[in-house]
Amino acid sequence: MTKEFSYCPLCATPLERGYEGEHLRMLCRACGYVHYRNPAPAAGVLIVENGAVLLVKRRYEPFKGLWSIPSGFIEYDEDVRATAAREAMEETGLAIEIDALHAVETCFDDPRGNTLLVLYRAHVTAGTPSAGDDAEDIGFFPLEDLPPIAFEAHRKVLGELAGRA
Ligand SMILES: [Zn+2]
């Protein structure tokens, strides 16, 4: 369980846990503020070349040292496709072009909080592969021979892809 707000972000009154309808939420009795918790949206790219998928090795926690699909959180004023392309560039040094929406999955095992992952299929248009930002290493892996994968949603997507290949 991730940490929750203790004080009302609007009036600084201590929040109380209470029911709003059927959901337990943090509520402000003073000003009526209700703290709605939602999954944090993230976007990523699935790049498959000759039966091998591009993965990044995680430099930081959570799941440091495991591999994942290039992805990251969407900035407030950023288009979801721009996030996918930006994360690909930051983590792999590769410019990409999005081909199609591949999958939308909820991630329930990120200790920072639940996320909603929007995954696009994409192909490389330019650049030299090089690990950057929060990637320690990058590489193409045959779908039938993947390294240890971080996040259940990534394992699900890659598993389905391997089953189809
Ligand atoms: Zn308040």
Backbone and ligand atoms as CSV (ligand in chain L), in Angstrom:
chain,resi,resn,atom,element,x,y,z
A,1,MET,N,N,0.856,-1.200,0.000
A,1,MET,CA,C,0.000,0.000,0.000
A,1,MET,C,C,0.886,1.241,0.000
A,2,THR,N,N,0.650,2.105,-0.944
A,2,THR,CA,C,1.427,3.338,-1.003
A,2,THR,C,C,0.909,4.338,0.019
A,3,LYS,N,N,1.730,5.312,0.324
A,3,LYS,CA,C,1.347,6.339,1.291
A,3,LYS,C,C,0.215,7.202,0.749
A,4,GLU,N,N,-0.594,7.707,1.664
A,4,GLU,CA,C,-1.676,8.597,1.260
A,4,GLU,C,C,-1.472,9.958,1.907
A,5,PHE,N,N,-2.160,10.964,1.373
A,5,PHE,CA,C,-2.105,12.298,1.961
A,5,PHE,C,C,-2.637,12.263,3.389
A,6,SER,N,N,-2.006,13.038,4.266
A,6,SER,CA,C,-2.470,13.171,5.642
A,6,SER,C,C,-3.294,14.433,5.841
A,7,TYR,N,N,-2.986,15.461,5.033
A,7,TYR,CA,C,-3.652,16.754,5.198
A,7,TYR,C,C,-4.350,17.158,3.908
A,8,CYS,N,N,-5.421,17.906,4.060
A,8,CYS,CA,C,-6.161,18.381,2.898
A,8,CYS,C,C,-5.267,19.300,2.061
A,9,PRO,N,N,-5.122,19.019,0.764
A,9,PRO,CA,C,-4.274,19.874,-0.072
A,9,PRO,C,C,-4.897,21.243,-0.328
A,10,LEU,N,N,-6.168,21.414,-0.003
A,10,LEU,CA,C,-6.833,22.696,-0.218
A,10,LEU,C,C,-6.841,23.569,1.028
A,11,CYS,N,N,-7.082,22.962,2.224
A,11,CYS,CA,C,-7.225,23.792,3.427
A,11,CYS,C,C,-6.370,23.323,4.593
A,12,ALA,N,N,-5.570,22.268,4.391
A,12,ALA,CA,C,-4.589,21.799,5.382
A,12,ALA,C,C,-5.192,21.173,6.636
A,13,THR,N,N,-6.493,20.930,6.640
A,13,THR,CA,C,-7.125,20.193,7.734
A,13,THR,C,C,-6.698,18.718,7.635
A,14,PRO,N,N,-6.427,18.048,8.768
A,14,PRO,CA,C,-6.106,16.615,8.674
A,14,PRO,C,C,-7.244,15.848,7.987
A,15,LEU,N,N,-6.892,14.996,7.033
A,15,LEU,CA,C,-7.895,14.201,6.323
A,15,LEU,C,C,-8.330,13.029,7.187
A,16,GLU,N,N,-9.541,12.577,6.974
A,16,GLU,CA,C,-10.050,11.401,7.680
A,16,GLU,C,C,-10.435,10.353,6.650
A,17,ARG,N,N,-10.242,9.083,7.044
A,17,ARG,CA,C,-10.658,8.009,6.166
A,17,ARG,C,C,-12.148,7.764,6.350
A,18,GLY,N,N,-12.891,7.760,5.261
A,18,GLY,CA,C,-14.325,7.542,5.386
A,18,GLY,C,C,-14.906,7.056,4.076
A,19,TYR,N,N,-16.133,6.610,4.150
A,19,TYR,CA,C,-16.774,6.095,2.946
A,19,TYR,C,C,-17.408,7.216,2.144
A,20,GLU,N,N,-17.149,7.186,0.843
A,20,GLU,CA,C,-17.875,8.020,-0.091
A,20,GLU,C,C,-18.532,7.013,-1.020
A,21,GLY,N,N,-19.850,6.811,-0.865
A,21,GLY,CA,C,-20.472,5.693,-1.550
A,21,GLY,C,C,-19.886,4.411,-0.986
A,22,GLU,N,N,-19.427,3.522,-1.850
A,22,GLU,CA,C,-18.897,2.240,-1.374
A,22,GLU,C,C,-17.376,2.261,-1.242
A,23,HIS,N,N,-16.741,3.406,-1.571
A,23,HIS,CA,C,-15.288,3.460,-1.568
A,23,HIS,C,C,-14.758,4.179,-0.332
A,24,LEU,N,N,-13.753,3.548,0.300
A,24,LEU,CA,C,-13.042,4.213,1.390
A,24,LEU,C,C,-12.086,5.223,0.776
A,25,ARG,N,N,-12.203,6.488,1.162
A,25,ARG,CA,C,-11.321,7.520,0.637
A,25,ARG,C,C,-10.877,8.428,1.767
A,26,MET,N,N,-9.857,9.253,1.480
A,26,MET,CA,C,-9.455,10.274,2.437
A,26,MET,C,C,-10.321,11.514,2.171
A,27,LEU,N,N,-10.998,11.968,3.232
A,27,LEU,CA,C,-11.979,13.045,3.107
A,27,LEU,C,C,-11.613,14.217,4.006
A,28,CYS,N,N,-11.962,15.425,3.587
A,28,CYS,CA,C,-11.791,16.605,4.433
A,28,CYS,C,C,-13.154,17.027,4.963
A,29,ARG,N,N,-13.285,16.952,6.293
A,29,ARG,CA,C,-14.579,17.322,6.903
A,29,ARG,C,C,-14.775,18.834,6.889
A,30,ALA,N,N,-13.683,19.572,6.736
A,30,ALA,CA,C,-13.785,21.039,6.816
A,30,ALA,C,C,-14.294,21.638,5.497
A,31,CYS,N,N,-13.689,21.215,4.365
A,31,CYS,CA,C,-14.055,21.872,3.099
A,31,CYS,C,C,-14.713,20.927,2.098
A,32,GLY,N,N,-14.804,19.639,2.439
A,32,GLY,CA,C,-15.503,18.705,1.556
A,32,GLY,C,C,-14.630,18.068,0.497
A,33,TYR,N,N,-13.334,18.381,0.505
A,33,TYR,CA,C,-12.422,17.774,-0.477
A,33,TYR,C,C,-12.403,16.255,-0.321
A,34,VAL,N,N,-12.452,15.559,-1.442
A,34,VAL,CA,C,-12.337,14.102,-1.465
A,34,VAL,C,C,-11.091,13.747,-2.259
A,35,HIS,N,N,-10.231,12.927,-1.679
A,35,HIS,CA,C,-9.020,12.540,-2.403
A,35,HIS,C,C,-9.288,11.262,-3.200
A,36,TYR,N,N,-9.458,11.422,-4.506
A,36,TYR,CA,C,-9.657,10.279,-5.393
A,36,TYR,C,C,-8.294,9.735,-5.794
A,37,ARG,N,N,-8.124,8.451,-5.643
A,37,ARG,CA,C,-6.858,7.835,-6.067
A,37,ARG,C,C,-7.105,7.098,-7.368
A,38,ASN,N,N,-6.246,7.363,-8.344
A,38,ASN,CA,C,-6.364,6.714,-9.647
A,38,ASN,C,C,-5.016,6.133,-10.020
A,39,PRO,N,N,-5.013,5.122,-10.890
A,39,PRO,CA,C,-3.735,4.620,-11.387
A,39,PRO,C,C,-3.007,5.741,-12.132
A,40,ALA,N,N,-1.692,5.766,-12.016
A,40,ALA,CA,C,-0.903,6.769,-12.737
A,40,ALA,C,C,-0.696,6.285,-14.177
A,41,PRO,N,N,-1.010,7.123,-15.168
A,41,PRO,CA,C,-0.870,6.684,-16.547
A,41,PRO,C,C,0.571,6.707,-17.042
A,42,ALA,N,N,0.930,5.646,-17.758
A,42,ALA,CA,C,2.272,5.523,-18.331
A,42,ALA,C,C,2.126,5.042,-19.771
A,43,ALA,N,N,3.189,5.251,-20.543
A,43,ALA,CA,C,3.159,4.823,-21.943
A,43,ALA,C,C,4.486,4.189,-22.308
A,44,GLY,N,N,4.423,3.258,-23.257
A,44,GLY,CA,C,5.643,2.587,-23.667
A,44,GLY,C,C,5.550,2.074,-25.088
A,45,VAL,N,N,6.672,1.550,-25.573
A,45,VAL,CA,C,6.723,1.070,-26.957
A,45,VAL,C,C,7.217,-0.367,-27.030
A,46,LEU,N,N,6.530,-1.112,-27.862
A,46,LEU,CA,C,6.878,-2.489,-28.144
A,46,LEU,C,C,7.522,-2.498,-29.521
A,47,ILE,N,N,8.828,-2.749,-29.552
A,47,ILE,CA,C,9.561,-2.750,-30.813
A,47,ILE,C,C,10.088,-4.156,-31.054
A,48,VAL,N,N,9.562,-4.810,-32.071
A,48,VAL,CA,C,9.958,-6.190,-32.375
A,48,VAL,C,C,10.618,-6.211,-33.747
A,49,GLU,N,N,11.834,-6.713,-33.779
A,49,GLU,CA,C,12.564,-6.860,-35.051
A,49,GLU,C,C,13.032,-8.296,-35.181
A,50,ASN,N,N,12.642,-8.951,-36.250
A,50,ASN,CA,C,13.058,-10.341,-36.519
A,50,ASN,C,C,12.819,-11.252,-35.309
A,51,GLY,N,N,11.653,-11.133,-34.704
A,51,GLY,CA,C,11.298,-12.004,-33.586
A,51,GLY,C,C,11.955,-11.653,-32.267
A,52,ALA,N,N,12.663,-10.508,-32.231
A,52,ALA,CA,C,13.317,-10.073,-30.983
A,52,ALA,C,C,12.730,-8.742,-30.538
A,53,VAL,N,N,12.536,-8.596,-29.217
A,53,VAL,CA,C,11.891,-7.404,-28.668
A,53,VAL,C,C,12.931,-6.546,-27.940
A,54,LEU,N,N,12.778,-5.229,-28.098
A,54,LEU,CA,C,13.700,-4.290,-27.459
A,54,LEU,C,C,13.309,-4.105,-25.990
A,55,LEU,N,N,14.254,-4.384,-25.098
A,55,LEU,CA,C,14.017,-4.248,-23.662
A,55,LEU,C,C,15.104,-3.383,-23.029
A,56,VAL,N,N,14.768,-2.818,-21.875
A,56,VAL,CA,C,15.746,-2.025,-21.128
A,56,VAL,C,C,15.935,-2.637,-19.740
A,57,LYS,N,N,17.192,-2.605,-19.275
A,57,LYS,CA,C,17.494,-3.104,-17.931
A,57,LYS,C,C,17.351,-1.944,-16.959
A,58,ARG,N,N,16.601,-2.143,-15.899
A,58,ARG,CA,C,16.254,-1.054,-14.990
A,58,ARG,C,C,17.426,-0.678,-14.089
A,59,ARG,N,N,17.789,0.607,-14.138
A,59,ARG,CA,C,18.905,1.100,-13.347
A,59,ARG,C,C,18.484,1.333,-11.896
A,60,TYR,N,N,17.196,1.626,-11.676
A,60,TYR,CA,C,16.722,2.016,-10.346
A,60,TYR,C,C,15.584,1.110,-9.883
A,61,GLU,N,N,15.323,1.188,-8.584
A,61,GLU,CA,C,14.143,0.532,-8.029
A,61,GLU,C,C,12.884,1.245,-8.530
A,62,PRO,N,N,11.744,0.600,-8.597
A,62,PRO,CA,C,11.544,-0.809,-8.234
A,62,PRO,C,C,12.049,-1.765,-9.322
A,63,PHE,N,N,12.381,-2.966,-8.872
A,63,PHE,CA,C,12.814,-4.048,-9.768
A,63,PHE,C,C,14.116,-3.709,-10.485
A,64,LYS,N,N,15.014,-3.028,-9.769
A,64,LYS,CA,C,16.348,-2.724,-10.297
A,64,LYS,C,C,17.029,-4.009,-10.781
A,65,GLY,N,N,17.607,-3.934,-11.990
A,65,GLY,CA,C,18.333,-5.084,-12.528
A,65,GLY,C,C,17.473,-6.001,-13.381
A,66,LEU,N,N,16.152,-5.869,-13.266
A,66,LEU,CA,C,15.264,-6.635,-14.147
A,66,LEU,C,C,15.028,-5.839,-15.436
A,67,TRP,N,N,14.449,-6.491,-16.401
A,67,TRP,CA,C,14.241,-5.880,-17.709
A,67,TRP,C,C,12.782,-5.501,-17.902
A,68,SER,N,N,12.571,-4.452,-18.688
A,68,SER,CA,C,11.190,-4.061,-18.961
A,68,SER,C,C,11.068,-3.458,-20.357
A,69,ILE,N,N,9.832,-3.332,-20.787
A,69,ILE,CA,C,9.522,-2.662,-22.044
A,69,ILE,C,C,9.812,-1.167,-21.839
A,70,PRO,N,N,10.467,-0.490,-22.797
A,70,PRO,CA,C,10.725,0.945,-22.622
A,70,PRO,C,C,9.418,1.692,-22.364
A,71,SER,N,N,9.347,2.386,-21.230
A,71,SER,CA,C,8.096,3.036,-20.850
A,71,SER,C,C,8.348,4.008,-19.711
A,72,GLY,N,N,7.391,4.889,-19.492
A,72,GLY,CA,C,7.511,5.832,-18.386
A,72,GLY,C,C,6.226,6.610,-18.191
A,73,PHE,N,N,6.225,7.428,-17.161
A,73,PHE,CA,C,5.012,8.155,-16.793
A,73,PHE,C,C,4.740,9.319,-17.738
A,74,ILE,N,N,3.456,9.562,-17.956
A,74,ILE,CA,C,3.011,10.651,-18.827
A,74,ILE,C,C,3.029,11.958,-18.031
A,75,GLU,N,N,3.692,12.977,-18.599
A,75,GLU,CA,C,3.657,14.298,-17.975
A,75,GLU,C,C,2.263,14.893,-18.147
A,76,TYR,N,N,1.893,15.805,-17.268
A,76,TYR,CA,C,0.535,16.357,-17.245
A,76,TYR,C,C,0.126,16.960,-18.585
A,77,ASP,N,N,1.060,17.661,-19.237
A,77,ASP,CA,C,0.718,18.384,-20.466
A,77,ASP,C,C,1.244,17.675,-21.716
A,78,GLU,N,N,1.460,16.361,-21.598
A,78,GLU,CA,C,2.080,15.609,-22.684
A,78,GLU,C,C,1.091,14.645,-23.324
A,79,ASP,N,N,1.087,14.605,-24.643
A,79,ASP,CA,C,0.273,13.627,-25.354
A,79,ASP,C,C,0.843,12.231,-25.102
A,80,VAL,N,N,-0.037,11.261,-24.988
A,80,VAL,CA,C,0.385,9.904,-24.628
A,80,VAL,C,C,1.374,9.322,-25.649
A,81,ARG,N,N,1.178,9.624,-26.934
A,81,ARG,CA,C,2.106,9.106,-27.955
A,81,ARG,C,C,3.475,9.773,-27.839
A,82,ALA,N,N,3.458,11.055,-27.477
A,82,ALA,CA,C,4.723,11.769,-27.287
A,82,ALA,C,C,5.504,11.170,-26.121
A,83,THR,N,N,4.783,10.746,-25.082
A,83,THR,CA,C,5.443,10.087,-23.956
A,83,THR,C,C,6.145,8.817,-24.422
A,84,ALA,N,N,5.447,8.022,-25.194
A,84,ALA,CA,C,6.005,6.756,-25.668
A,84,ALA,C,C,7.291,7.006,-26.461
A,85,ALA,N,N,7.243,8.003,-27.362
A,85,ALA,CA,C,8.417,8.309,-28.184
A,85,ALA,C,C,9.544,8.896,-27.333
A,86,ARG,N,N,9.199,9.757,-26.396
A,86,ARG,CA,C,10.203,10.374,-25.529
A,86,ARG,C,C,10.916,9.323,-24.673
A,87,GLU,N,N,10.145,8.420,-24.090
A,87,GLU,CA,C,10.748,7.392,-23.238
A,87,GLU,C,C,11.663,6.477,-24.054
A,88,ALA,N,N,11.233,6.164,-25.281
A,88,ALA,CA,C,12.082,5.336,-26.145
A,88,ALA,C,C,13.408,6.039,-26.408
A,89,MET,N,N,13.342,7.334,-26.725
A,89,MET,CA,C,14.556,8.098,-27.008
A,89,MET,C,C,15.436,8.195,-25.762
A,90,GLU,N,N,14.847,8.526,-24.617
A,90,GLU,CA,C,15.625,8.709,-23.392
A,90,GLU,C,C,16.307,7.412,-22.959
A,91,GLU,N,N,15.593,6.304,-23.067
A,91,GLU,CA,C,16.113,5.050,-22.517
A,91,GLU,C,C,16.960,4.262,-23.505
A,92,THR,N,N,16.690,4.429,-24.813
A,92,THR,CA,C,17.378,3.576,-25.797
A,92,THR,C,C,18.180,4.355,-26.838
A,93,GLY,N,N,18.008,5.693,-26.895
A,93,GLY,CA,C,18.705,6.495,-27.890
A,93,GLY,C,C,18.129,6.360,-29.288
A,94,LEU,N,N,16.974,5.733,-29.402
A,94,LEU,CA,C,16.387,5.464,-30.712
A,94,LEU,C,C,15.160,6.335,-30.967
A,95,ALA,N,N,15.113,6.922,-32.163
A,95,ALA,CA,C,13.902,7.604,-32.598
A,95,ALA,C,C,12.954,6.546,-33.136
A,96,ILE,N,N,11.692,6.670,-32.793
A,96,ILE,CA,C,10.725,5.647,-33.207
A,96,ILE,C,C,9.520,6.301,-33.864
A,97,GLU,N,N,8.788,5.475,-34.581
A,97,GLU,CA,C,7.508,5.906,-35.127
A,97,GLU,C,C,6.469,4.896,-34.662
A,98,ILE,N,N,5.364,5.410,-34.156
A,98,ILE,CA,C,4.311,4.540,-33.647
A,98,ILE,C,C,3.510,3.959,-34.800
A,99,ASP,N,N,3.238,2.649,-34.721
A,99,ASP,CA,C,2.454,1.984,-35.760
A,99,ASP,C,C,1.004,1.803,-35.339
A,100,ALA,N,N,0.787,1.361,-34.103
A,100,ALA,CA,C,-0.581,1.073,-33.666
A,100,ALA,C,C,-0.622,0.890,-32.157
A,101,LEU,N,N,-1.811,1.046,-31.617
A,101,LEU,CA,C,-2.014,0.718,-30.208
A,101,LEU,C,C,-1.922,-0.795,-30.049
A,102,HIS,N,N,-1.115,-1.263,-29.106
A,102,HIS,CA,C,-0.965,-2.704,-28.929
A,102,HIS,C,C,-1.807,-3.229,-27.764
A,103,ALA,N,N,-1.731,-2.561,-26.623
A,103,ALA,CA,C,-2.456,-3.043,-25.447
A,103,ALA,C,C,-2.539,-1.940,-24.400
A,104,VAL,N,N,-3.550,-2.043,-23.564
A,104,VAL,CA,C,-3.649,-1.190,-22.379
A,104,VAL,C,C,-3.789,-2.128,-21.192
A,105,GLU,N,N,-2.882,-2.002,-20.226
A,105,GLU,CA,C,-2.858,-2.932,-19.099
A,105,GLU,C,C,-2.750,-2.159,-17.787
A,106,THR,N,N,-3.371,-2.686,-16.754
A,106,THR,CA,C,-3.188,-2.130,-15.420
A,106,THR,C,C,-2.062,-2.870,-14.717
A,107,CYS,N,N,-1.181,-2.121,-14.092
A,107,CYS,CA,C,-0.058,-2.672,-13.324
A,107,CYS,C,C,-0.410,-2.570,-11.844
A,108,PHE,N,N,-0.555,-3.724,-11.198
A,108,PHE,CA,C,-0.915,-3.720,-9.777
A,108,PHE,C,C,0.286,-3.995,-8.871
A,109,ASP,N,N,1.462,-4.216,-9.452
A,109,ASP,CA,C,2.592,-4.636,-8.608
A,109,ASP,C,C,3.728,-3.612,-8.571
A,110,ASP,N,N,3.429,-2.367,-8.939
A,110,ASP,CA,C,4.439,-1.318,-8.794
A,110,ASP,C,C,4.317,-0.747,-7.384
A,111,PRO,N,N,5.356,-0.878,-6.565
A,111,PRO,CA,C,5.257,-0.423,-5.177
A,111,PRO,C,C,5.041,1.088,-5.046
A,112,ARG,N,N,5.279,1.840,-6.116
A,112,ARG,CA,C,5.034,3.286,-6.071
A,112,ARG,C,C,3.555,3.598,-6.226
A,113,GLY,N,N,2.771,2.599,-6.617
A,113,GLY,CA,C,1.343,2.810,-6.817
A,113,GLY,C,C,0.915,2.160,-8.107
A,114,ASN,N,N,-0.377,1.913,-8.233
A,114,ASN,CA,C,-0.889,1.267,-9.444
A,114,ASN,C,C,-0.749,2.194,-10.645
A,115,THR,N,N,-0.501,1.597,-11.800
A,115,THR,CA,C,-0.352,2.389,-13.016
A,115,THR,C,C,-1.222,1.805,-14.118
A,116,LEU,N,N,-1.515,2.643,-15.089
A,116,LEU,CA,C,-2.212,2.223,-16.298
A,116,LEU,C,C,-1.232,2.392,-17.449
A,117,LEU,N,N,-0.879,1.292,-18.079
A,117,LEU,CA,C,0.160,1.310,-19.107
A,117,LEU,C,C,-0.454,1.226,-20.503
A,118,VAL,N,N,-0.182,2.241,-21.315
A,118,VAL,CA,C,-0.608,2.267,-22.711
A,118,VAL,C,C,0.592,1.877,-23.561
A,119,LEU,N,N,0.455,0.767,-24.275
A,119,LEU,CA,C,1.595,0.256,-25.054
A,119,LEU,C,C,1.320,0.345,-26.543
A,120,TYR,N,N,2.254,0.949,-27.247
A,120,TYR,CA,C,2.148,1.051,-28.708
A,120,TYR,C,C,3.146,0.120,-29.364
A,121,ARG,N,N,2.763,-0.397,-30.525
A,121,ARG,CA,C,3.746,-1.041,-31.391
A,121,ARG,C,C,4.437,0.056,-32.180
A,122,ALA,N,N,5.737,-0.051,-32.325
A,122,ALA,CA,C,6.488,1.001,-32.999
A,122,ALA,C,C,7.666,0.393,-33.730
A,123,HIS,N,N,8.258,1.201,-34.610
A,123,HIS,CA,C,9.490,0.760,-35.274
A,123,HIS,C,C,10.531,1.875,-35.200
A,124,VAL,N,N,11.781,1.475,-35.293
A,124,VAL,CA,C,12.896,2.408,-35.174
A,124,VAL,C,C,13.063,3.149,-36.493
A,125,THR,N,N,13.238,4.474,-36.415
A,125,THR,CA,C,13.446,5.273,-37.626
A,125,THR,C,C,14.864,5.839,-37.702
A,126,ALA,N,N,15.500,6.030,-36.566
A,126,ALA,CA,C,16.854,6.606,-36.566
A,126,ALA,C,C,17.491,6.390,-35.205
A,127,GLY,N,N,18.822,6.621,-35.165
A,127,GLY,CA,C,19.522,6.572,-33.889
A,127,GLY,C,C,20.385,5.345,-33.747
A,128,THR,N,N,21.260,5.413,-32.764
A,128,THR,CA,C,22.136,4.297,-32.431
A,128,THR,C,C,21.727,3.809,-31.050
A,129,PRO,N,N,21.499,2.493,-30.908
A,129,PRO,CA,C,21.064,2.006,-29.598
A,129,PRO,C,C,22.095,2.315,-28.504
A,130,SER,N,N,21.658,3.014,-27.473
A,130,SER,CA,C,22.531,3.249,-26.319
A,130,SER,C,C,21.663,3.466,-25.091
A,131,ALA,N,N,22.053,2.811,-24.005
A,131,ALA,CA,C,21.273,2.897,-22.773
A,131,ALA,C,C,21.416,4.287,-22.178
A,132,GLY,N,N,20.282,4.869,-21.774
A,132,GLY,CA,C,20.331,6.192,-21.169
A,132,GLY,C,C,19.266,6.350,-20.116
A,133,ASP,N,N,19.300,7.515,-19.446
A,133,ASP,CA,C,18.303,7.861,-18.434
A,133,ASP,C,C,18.247,6.774,-17.357
A,134,ASP,N,N,17.089,6.154,-17.149
A,134,ASP,CA,C,16.998,5.156,-16.084
A,134,ASP,C,C,17.208,3.726,-16.594
A,135,ALA,N,N,17.811,3.614,-17.784
A,135,ALA,CA,C,18.161,2.290,-18.318
A,135,ALA,C,C,19.661,2.042,-18.117
A,136,GLU,N,N,19.984,0.883,-17.575
A,136,GLU,CA,C,21.385,0.529,-17.336
A,136,GLU,C,C,21.966,-0.166,-18.563
A,137,ASP,N,N,21.092,-0.826,-19.306
A,137,ASP,CA,C,21.512,-1.559,-20.497
A,137,ASP,C,C,20.278,-1.724,-21.379
A,138,ILE,N,N,20.491,-1.978,-22.638
A,138,ILE,CA,C,19.359,-2.258,-23.522
A,138,ILE,C,C,19.738,-3.404,-24.442
A,139,GLY,N,N,18.744,-4.028,-25.047
A,139,GLY,CA,C,19.060,-5.089,-25.984
A,139,GLY,C,C,17.810,-5.664,-26.606
A,140,PHE,N,N,17.996,-6.304,-27.755
A,140,PHE,CA,C,16.914,-7.058,-28.377
A,140,PHE,C,C,17.005,-8.506,-27.905
A,141,PHE,N,N,15.880,-9.053,-27.469
A,141,PHE,CA,C,15.851,-10.428,-26.975
A,141,PHE,C,C,14.830,-11.249,-27.762
A,142,PRO,N,N,15.203,-12.480,-28.138
A,142,PRO,CA,C,14.222,-13.358,-28.797
A,142,PRO,C,C,13.027,-13.568,-27.862
A,143,LEU,N,N,11.824,-13.497,-28.411
A,143,LEU,CA,C,10.627,-13.598,-27.577
A,143,LEU,C,C,10.571,-14.911,-26.800
A,144,GLU,N,N,11.205,-15.967,-27.351
A,144,GLU,CA,C,11.157,-17.255,-26.650
A,144,GLU,C,C,12.293,-17.402,-25.640
A,145,ASP,N,N,13.132,-16.381,-25.518
A,145,ASP,CA,C,14.267,-16.471,-24.592
A,145,ASP,C,C,14.496,-15.112,-23.920
A,146,LEU,N,N,13.537,-14.727,-23.068
A,146,LEU,CA,C,13.582,-13.398,-22.451
A,146,LEU,C,C,14.327,-13.418,-21.123
A,147,PRO,N,N,14.965,-12.322,-20.758
A,147,PRO,CA,C,15.597,-12.208,-19.440
A,147,PRO,C,C,14.514,-12.018,-18.373
A,148,PRO,N,N,14.876,-11.962,-17.076
A,148,PRO,CA,C,13.864,-11.734,-16.023
A,148,PRO,C,C,13.172,-10.381,-16.237
A,149,ILE,N,N,11.845,-10.406,-16.316
A,149,ILE,CA,C,11.068,-9.222,-16.659
A,149,ILE,C,C,10.419,-8.611,-15.413
A,150,ALA,N,N,10.537,-7.283,-15.297
A,150,ALA,CA,C,9.875,-6.545,-14.219
A,150,ALA,C,C,8.414,-6.317,-14.588
A,151,PHE,N,N,7.579,-6.254,-13.609
A,151,PHE,CA,C,6.154,-5.900,-13.733
A,151,PHE,C,C,5.325,-7.007,-14.392
A,152,GLU,N,N,4.273,-7.374,-13.686
A,152,GLU,CA,C,3.364,-8.421,-14.154
A,152,GLU,C,C,2.757,-8.078,-15.508
A,153,ALA,N,N,2.390,-6.799,-15.702
A,153,ALA,CA,C,1.756,-6.404,-16.962
A,153,ALA,C,C,2.720,-6.586,-18.133
A,154,HIS,N,N,4.009,-6.297,-17.916
A,154,HIS,CA,C,5.005,-6.489,-18.974
A,154,HIS,C,C,5.181,-7.975,-19.277
A,155,ARG,N,N,5.194,-8.794,-18.229
A,155,ARG,CA,C,5.313,-10.253,-18.433
A,155,ARG,C,C,4.118,-10.774,-19.220
A,156,LYS,N,N,2.938,-10.259,-18.900
A,156,LYS,CA,C,1.717,-10.696,-19.592
A,156,LYS,C,C,1.789,-10.355,-21.076
A,157,VAL,N,N,2.126,-9.109,-21.383
A,157,VAL,CA,C,2.179,-8.658,-22.775
A,157,VAL,C,C,3.237,-9.437,-23.555
A,158,LEU,N,N,4.408,-9.607,-22.968
A,158,LEU,CA,C,5.500,-10.311,-23.665
A,158,LEU,C,C,5.169,-11.796,-23.818
A,159,GLY,N,N,4.524,-12.360,-22.813
A,159,GLY,CA,C,4.130,-13.769,-22.865
A,159,GLY,C,C,3.133,-14.008,-23.981
A,160,GLU,N,N,2.163,-13.108,-24.088
A,160,GLU,CA,C,1.164,-13.229,-25.152
A,160,GLU,C,C,1.808,-13.087,-26.530
A,161,LEU,N,N,2.763,-12.165,-26.602
A,161,LEU,CA,C,3.463,-11.938,-27.870
A,161,LEU,C,C,4.278,-13.165,-28.261
A,162,ALA,N,N,4.932,-13.772,-27.297
A,162,ALA,CA,C,5.742,-14.974,-27.551
A,162,ALA,C,C,4.845,-16.118,-27.993
A,163,GLY,N,N,3.656,-16.207,-27.367
A,163,GLY,CA,C,2.731,-17.278,-27.711
A,163,GLY,C,C,2.196,-17.162,-29.126
A,164,ARG,N,N,2.161,-15.934,-29.617
A,164,ARG,CA,C,1.625,-15.669,-30.941
A,164,ARG,C,C,2.707,-15.826,-32.024
A,165,ALA,N,N,3.965,-15.689,-31.612
A,165,ALA,CA,C,5.072,-15.714,-32.587
A,165,ALA,C,C,5.305,-17.111,-33.130
L,1,ZN,ZN,ZN,-10.097,20.797,3.176
